[in-house]
Amino acid sequence: MRISDVKVFPVWGGSRNYLFVKVETDEGIYGIGESGLTWSEQAVKEIVHALRDRLVGQDPVRREHLWQVMFRGSFFPGAHALSAAVSAIDIALWDIQGKALGVPVYELLGGLCRDKAVCYTHCGGDGPSGALVDQARSRMEDGWKFIRWGLPHEGSVLEPTRAVRTGIAQFEALREALGDDVELICDVHTRLDPPDAIAFCRAAEPYRPFFIEDPLRSENKSSYRMLRQHVAVPLGVGEHFTSKWEFRELIEEDLINYARTDLCLVGGLTEARKVAGWCETHYIDLAPHNPLGPVSTAACLHLSLASSNFAVQELPRLPGMLPEVFPVQVEWEEGYLLPPDRPGLGVEFDEEAAKRFPYQPARGHMLQREDGSFTNW
């Protein structure tokens, strides 16, 4: 079996674009992957096109070899756009081998470690605490066991002191209204500088967060040394990282508790399982970052099912989105994603349907401080 083509499909999903990669073989088996560099889909598309010539004619089963060729083959090693392209192709190669052998991808990863994978949903956190509580209650009635919301902002303005104060009030309201059985996750989304992050994390401790997500910006990993010295809450970090090397410092120095690995950015399943094994040696559990489409959800699910150190998987969009493009997807039931018994990832891709939802120009959200200066969204 040889790779015969690599195709890229930017797909408009109604409010944003998704980028899917289809790897075809001369035996008629195809694999589907997804890229995770949101708002930069066109850049990743061109990189996939550049990698195509290195892949056509190659054996798709040589995943590790092809990963090294893609990641290092241009002399400059992988980073954001290149890693996102490598991730999509790599996931597709795992899909191909699972289909070729007639087994789900989790069987290639060592088999099931659990019968299902618990997930967390998103709730809106920018309105009054009462509205957030009502939404969280509704999600719990649907079967969710984990509730996540973002550090609040006021329209396009985020002032750290007010955001911290409101965020703690939300913690208090949620814990009082929902009880101790629901797990609470607040995503700071890299919006705070160290002093405000410390204040927020310490004030959140009495409400027993499952973890605080991305309390600091991601560029300087060593900043977590200082944060870790001051706070006791569990920390979930890693959705920006594009290789195992970017995780190195946080894992080896035990600075985080949950690895927020993004399979569509970190280098696909090939790299993510290396991160997972490394985390296991430091008792760091996995909480895969999954803000994307049906392929990301499926790829994360297979890693979650086959990893002994899995904690929870992000799932803001239930299976069933883009139904024309993905007529077959993985299944969700009462807060859990279920293991597919179909070979490969367990999703099917309709190429012609994808062409009916072409790319549309879009840009990401932006926030500012009251003085007009830029701050992270």
C-alpha positions as CSV (number, residue, x, y, z in Angstrom):
1,M,0.0,0.0,0.0
2,R,1.3,3.4,-1.0
3,I,0.1,7.0,-0.5
4,S,-1.4,8.2,-3.7
5,D,-2.6,11.7,-2.8
6,V,-2.9,14.2,0.1
7,K,-5.9,16.6,-0.2
8,V,-6.9,19.6,2.0
9,F,-10.4,20.7,2.7
10,P,-11.1,24.0,4.5
11,V,-14.7,23.8,5.6
12,W,-16.9,26.6,6.8
13,G,-18.8,25.4,9.9
14,G,-21.2,28.3,10.3
15,S,-19.2,30.5,12.7
16,R,-15.6,29.5,11.9
17,N,-13.6,27.4,9.5
18,Y,-12.3,23.8,10.1
19,L,-9.4,22.3,8.2
20,F,-9.4,18.6,7.2
21,V,-6.8,16.5,5.4
22,K,-7.6,13.4,3.4
23,V,-4.7,11.0,2.7
24,E,-5.5,8.5,-0.1
25,T,-3.8,5.2,-0.9
26,D,-3.5,3.1,-4.1
27,E,-5.6,0.4,-2.4
28,G,-8.6,2.7,-2.0
29,I,-8.3,3.1,1.7
30,Y,-8.3,6.7,2.9
31,G,-7.6,8.4,6.2
32,I,-8.9,11.7,7.5
33,G,-7.2,14.1,9.8
34,E,-7.8,17.6,11.2
35,S,-5.6,20.6,11.8
36,G,-5.8,22.7,15.0
37,L,-4.3,26.1,14.2
38,T,-7.6,28.1,14.4
39,W,-7.8,31.2,12.3
40,S,-4.7,30.3,10.3
41,E,-6.2,27.5,8.2
42,Q,-5.0,28.9,4.9
43,A,-1.4,28.9,6.1
44,V,-1.6,25.3,7.2
45,K,-3.3,24.4,3.9
46,E,-0.2,25.6,2.0
47,I,2.1,23.7,4.2
48,V,0.2,20.5,3.6
49,H,0.5,21.1,-0.1
50,A,4.3,21.5,0.4
51,L,4.5,18.2,2.3
52,R,2.5,16.3,-0.3
53,D,5.5,15.7,-2.5
54,R,7.4,14.1,0.4
55,L,4.5,11.7,1.1
56,V,3.1,10.5,-2.3
57,G,4.6,7.0,-3.0
58,Q,5.4,6.4,0.6
59,D,4.2,3.5,2.8
60,P,1.5,5.0,5.1
61,V,2.2,2.5,7.8
62,R,5.7,4.0,8.4
63,R,4.1,6.6,10.7
64,E,7.1,7.3,12.9
65,H,9.4,7.7,9.9
66,L,7.0,9.9,8.1
67,W,6.5,12.0,11.2
68,Q,10.3,12.6,11.4
69,V,10.5,13.5,7.7
70,M,7.6,16.0,8.0
71,F,8.7,17.5,11.3
72,R,12.4,17.8,10.5
73,G,12.6,17.5,6.7
74,S,12.8,21.3,6.0
75,F,15.8,21.7,8.4
76,F,13.8,24.1,10.5
77,P,11.9,21.8,13.0
78,G,8.2,21.9,13.5
79,A,6.3,24.7,15.2
80,H,2.8,26.0,15.0
81,A,1.8,26.0,11.3
82,L,4.0,23.1,10.4
83,S,3.1,21.1,13.5
84,A,-0.6,21.6,12.7
85,A,-0.1,20.3,9.2
86,V,1.9,17.3,10.5
87,S,-0.8,16.6,13.1
88,A,-3.6,16.4,10.5
89,I,-1.6,14.1,8.2
90,D,-0.4,11.9,11.1
91,I,-4.0,11.4,12.4
92,A,-5.0,10.4,8.9
93,L,-2.2,7.8,8.7
94,W,-3.4,6.2,12.0
95,D,-6.9,6.1,10.4
96,I,-5.5,4.3,7.4
97,Q,-3.8,1.6,9.3
98,G,-6.8,1.0,11.5
99,K,-9.0,0.6,8.4
100,A,-6.3,-1.6,6.7
101,L,-6.3,-4.0,9.7
102,G,-10.0,-3.8,10.4
103,V,-9.6,-2.5,14.0
104,P,-10.3,0.8,15.8
105,V,-7.3,3.0,16.4
106,Y,-7.5,2.5,20.1
107,E,-6.5,-1.2,19.5
108,L,-3.3,0.1,17.8
109,L,-2.6,2.2,20.9
110,G,-2.8,-0.8,23.2
111,G,-6.5,-1.5,23.6
112,L,-9.1,-0.1,25.9
113,C,-8.1,1.1,29.4
114,R,-11.8,2.1,30.1
115,D,-15.3,1.5,28.8
116,K,-16.0,5.1,28.0
117,A,-14.4,8.6,28.3
118,V,-15.9,11.3,30.5
119,C,-16.1,14.7,29.0
120,Y,-16.6,18.3,30.0
121,T,-18.9,20.8,28.4
122,H,-18.7,24.6,28.0
123,C,-20.9,27.1,29.7
124,G,-21.0,30.8,29.1
125,G,-19.4,32.8,31.9
126,D,-19.7,36.4,30.8
127,G,-23.2,37.1,32.1
128,P,-24.6,37.2,35.7
129,S,-23.7,34.3,38.0
130,G,-27.4,33.3,38.1
131,A,-27.4,32.7,34.3
132,L,-24.3,30.6,34.5
133,V,-25.8,28.5,37.3
134,D,-29.0,28.0,35.3
135,Q,-27.0,26.9,32.3
136,A,-24.8,24.6,34.3
137,R,-27.9,23.0,36.0
138,S,-29.4,22.3,32.5
139,R,-26.1,20.7,31.4
140,M,-26.1,18.5,34.5
141,E,-29.7,17.4,33.7
142,D,-28.4,16.2,30.3
143,G,-25.8,14.0,32.0
144,W,-22.7,16.1,32.2
145,K,-20.4,15.6,35.2
146,F,-18.0,18.4,34.5
147,I,-18.7,22.1,33.9
148,R,-16.3,24.5,32.3
149,W,-16.6,28.2,31.8
150,G,-14.2,31.0,30.9
151,L,-12.8,33.8,33.0
152,P,-15.4,36.6,32.4
153,H,-14.9,39.7,30.4
154,E,-17.2,42.7,29.7
155,G,-17.9,42.8,25.9
156,S,-14.5,43.4,24.3
157,V,-12.9,44.6,27.6
158,L,-11.1,42.5,30.2
159,E,-9.9,44.2,33.3
160,P,-8.0,41.7,35.4
161,T,-9.1,42.8,38.9
162,R,-12.8,42.8,38.0
163,A,-12.4,39.6,36.1
164,V,-10.8,37.8,39.1
165,R,-13.5,39.2,41.4
166,T,-16.3,38.0,39.2
167,G,-14.7,34.7,38.5
168,I,-14.5,33.9,42.2
169,A,-18.1,34.9,42.7
170,Q,-19.0,32.5,39.9
171,F,-17.1,29.7,41.6
172,E,-18.9,30.4,44.9
173,A,-22.4,30.4,43.1
174,L,-21.7,27.2,41.2
175,R,-20.4,25.2,44.1
176,E,-23.3,26.4,46.4
177,A,-26.0,25.7,43.7
178,L,-24.6,22.4,42.2
179,G,-23.1,20.7,45.3
180,D,-19.9,18.8,45.6
181,D,-20.5,16.1,43.0
182,V,-20.0,18.2,39.9
183,E,-16.5,19.0,38.8
184,L,-15.7,22.7,38.1
185,I,-13.1,23.9,35.6
186,C,-12.4,27.6,34.9
187,D,-10.4,28.5,31.8
188,V,-8.4,31.6,32.3
189,H,-7.4,31.4,28.6
190,T,-4.0,32.9,29.3
191,R,-5.7,36.3,30.2
192,L,-3.9,37.0,33.4
193,D,-0.4,38.1,34.4
194,P,1.2,36.3,37.3
195,P,0.0,38.5,40.2
196,D,-3.6,38.3,39.1
197,A,-3.3,34.6,38.3
198,I,-2.0,33.9,41.8
199,A,-4.8,35.9,43.4
200,F,-7.4,34.0,41.3
201,C,-6.0,30.6,41.9
202,R,-5.6,31.1,45.7
203,A,-9.1,32.5,46.1
204,A,-10.6,29.6,44.1
205,E,-9.1,26.9,46.4
206,P,-12.0,26.7,48.8
207,Y,-14.3,25.8,45.9
208,R,-12.2,22.7,44.9
209,P,-11.7,23.3,41.1
210,F,-10.9,20.2,39.2
211,F,-8.3,22.4,37.5
212,I,-7.6,26.0,36.6
213,E,-6.9,26.1,32.9
214,D,-4.1,28.1,31.3
215,P,-3.7,30.7,34.1
216,L,-0.7,32.3,32.4
217,R,0.5,33.0,28.9
218,S,2.1,30.1,27.2
219,E,5.3,31.6,25.7
220,N,7.5,31.4,28.8
221,K,7.1,28.0,30.4
222,S,9.4,28.8,33.3
223,S,6.8,31.3,34.6
224,Y,4.9,28.3,36.0
225,R,7.8,27.7,38.5
226,M,6.9,30.9,40.3
227,L,3.1,30.3,40.0
228,R,3.4,26.8,41.4
229,Q,5.2,28.1,44.5
230,H,2.2,30.2,45.4
231,V,-0.8,28.1,44.5
232,A,-2.2,24.7,45.4
233,V,-5.1,24.3,43.0
234,P,-4.6,21.8,40.2
235,L,-3.4,23.3,36.9
236,G,-4.3,22.2,33.4
237,V,-1.9,23.5,30.7
238,G,-0.7,22.7,27.2
239,E,-3.2,23.4,24.5
240,H,-0.7,25.8,22.7
241,F,2.2,23.4,22.7
242,T,3.3,22.0,19.3
243,S,5.6,19.1,20.4
244,K,6.8,17.1,23.3
245,W,9.7,19.4,23.7
246,E,7.4,22.3,24.6
247,F,5.9,20.1,27.4
248,R,9.4,19.1,28.7
249,E,9.9,21.8,31.4
250,L,6.3,21.6,32.8
251,I,6.4,17.8,33.0
252,E,9.9,17.2,34.3
253,E,9.6,19.9,37.0
254,D,6.1,18.7,38.1
255,L,4.6,22.2,37.4
256,I,1.2,21.0,36.1
257,N,-1.3,18.4,37.0
258,Y,-3.2,17.9,33.7
259,A,-1.8,18.0,30.2
260,R,-4.1,19.8,27.8
261,T,-2.6,18.1,24.8
262,D,-4.1,19.2,21.4
263,L,-3.8,16.3,19.0
264,C,-4.4,18.5,16.0
265,L,-1.5,20.8,17.0
266,V,1.0,18.8,19.0
267,G,2.0,16.5,16.2
268,G,-1.0,14.0,16.0
269,L,-1.4,10.7,17.7
270,T,2.2,9.8,17.2
271,E,3.5,12.7,19.3
272,A,0.6,12.9,21.7
273,R,1.1,9.3,22.9
274,K,4.7,10.1,23.7
275,V,3.6,13.1,25.7
276,A,1.1,10.8,27.5
277,G,3.8,8.3,28.4
278,W,6.1,11.0,29.7
279,C,3.2,12.4,31.8
280,E,2.5,9.0,33.3
281,T,6.0,9.0,34.9
282,H,5.1,12.2,36.7
283,Y,1.5,11.3,37.6
284,I,0.2,14.0,35.3
285,D,-3.2,13.0,33.8
286,L,-4.5,13.8,30.3
287,A,-7.3,16.4,29.6
288,P,-7.2,16.6,25.8
289,H,-7.9,20.0,24.3
290,N,-10.7,19.5,21.7
291,P,-12.3,22.7,20.5
292,L,-12.5,21.5,16.9
293,G,-14.5,19.2,14.7
294,P,-15.5,15.5,14.4
295,V,-12.0,14.2,13.5
296,S,-10.4,16.0,16.5
297,T,-13.1,14.5,18.8
298,A,-12.5,11.0,17.5
299,A,-8.7,11.2,17.6
300,C,-8.8,12.5,21.2
301,L,-11.3,9.8,22.1
302,H,-9.0,7.0,20.9
303,L,-6.1,8.4,23.0
304,S,-8.3,8.9,26.0
305,L,-9.6,5.3,25.8
306,A,-6.2,3.8,25.5
307,S,-4.3,5.9,28.1
308,S,-4.2,4.7,31.7
309,N,-3.6,8.3,32.9
310,F,-6.7,9.9,31.3
311,A,-8.8,12.3,33.3
312,V,-11.3,14.1,31.2
313,Q,-11.8,15.2,27.6
314,E,-13.0,18.6,26.3
315,L,-16.2,18.4,24.3
316,P,-17.9,21.8,23.5
317,R,-19.6,20.4,20.4
318,L,-21.5,17.2,20.6
319,P,-21.0,14.6,17.8
320,G,-23.4,15.4,15.0
321,M,-21.9,18.7,13.8
322,L,-21.3,19.0,10.1
323,P,-23.5,16.0,9.4
324,E,-23.3,16.3,5.6
325,V,-19.5,16.2,5.6
326,F,-19.2,13.6,8.4
327,P,-22.3,11.3,8.0
328,V,-20.7,8.8,10.5
329,Q,-19.2,10.1,13.8
330,V,-18.4,8.8,17.3
331,E,-21.2,8.7,19.9
332,W,-21.9,10.5,23.1
333,E,-24.2,9.5,26.0
334,E,-24.8,11.2,29.3
335,G,-21.5,12.9,29.7
336,Y,-19.3,10.2,28.0
337,L,-17.9,9.5,24.6
338,L,-18.3,5.8,23.7
339,P,-15.7,3.6,22.0
340,P,-16.5,3.1,18.3
341,D,-16.3,-0.5,17.0
342,R,-15.7,0.6,13.4
343,P,-12.1,0.4,12.0
344,G,-9.9,3.4,12.1
345,L,-11.1,6.6,13.8
346,G,-14.7,5.6,13.4
347,V,-15.7,8.6,11.3
348,E,-16.6,8.8,7.6
349,F,-15.8,11.8,5.4
350,D,-17.8,13.0,2.3
351,E,-15.4,14.8,0.0
352,E,-18.1,16.2,-2.2
353,A,-20.1,17.5,0.7
354,A,-17.1,19.2,2.1
355,K,-16.7,21.2,-1.2
356,R,-20.2,22.6,-0.6
357,F,-19.0,24.4,2.5
358,P,-16.0,26.4,1.2
359,Y,-13.6,28.5,3.3
360,Q,-14.9,31.9,4.4
361,P,-12.6,34.7,5.6
362,A,-12.8,35.0,9.4
363,R,-10.7,36.2,12.2
364,G,-10.4,35.4,15.9
365,H,-11.8,37.2,18.9
366,M,-9.9,40.0,20.5
367,L,-10.0,41.7,23.9
368,Q,-8.5,44.9,25.2
369,R,-8.0,46.6,28.5
370,E,-9.9,49.8,29.4
371,D,-7.0,51.9,28.2
372,G,-7.2,50.3,24.7
373,S,-4.2,48.1,25.0
374,F,-4.4,44.6,23.6
375,T,-4.8,41.6,25.9
376,N,-5.3,37.9,25.2
377,W,-8.7,36.5,24.3
